[in-house]
C-alpha cells in the first residue's frame, strides 16, 4: 500500500506543478483545505480511505513547485501525457517500484478558490490486480497565518 500512498502524494504534487507551469493559473494563494476519498477494487478487502488536510499555498510555493514532491522518487515514474491549462490539467503517468507497475490518469480542474480532481490507478501487485479511484476537492478557506 506504500506505492498507492506515494502515487497519491505524487498526484497532488503533479497538480501543484501544473499550477506552476500554467501562465495564469485560476487559483488563489491562501489557506486551502483538501479532501480526498480513495476507493480500491481488488481481490482483497481494502477499506475506503478519507482524509482532510489544510495547507498554506503561497505564490512562492507555486513558483517553487518541486518542494511539493516530498519523498516521491520521480525517477521511478514516466509522465506519458501532460496537458496543462489555466483552468486545469490532465496527466498520464506510469511508475515502477519494487517490481510493481502502476498506471495513473489524473484530471484536475482549477476554479479560483476551489479545485477538483479525479485520479484513477491500475496496478499489478503481488496480491493481484488493483484499481483505485481518488476523488479530490480543495477550497480556499482564508488567508495564511
Secondary structure, 3 states (H helix, E strand, C coil): CHHHHHHHHHHHHHHHHHHHHCCCCCECCEEEEEEEEEEEEECCCCCCEEEEEEEEECHHHHHCHHHHHCCCCHHHEEEEEEEEECCEEEEEEEEEECCEEEEEEEEEEECECEEEEEEEEEEEECCEEEEEEEEEEEEEEECCC
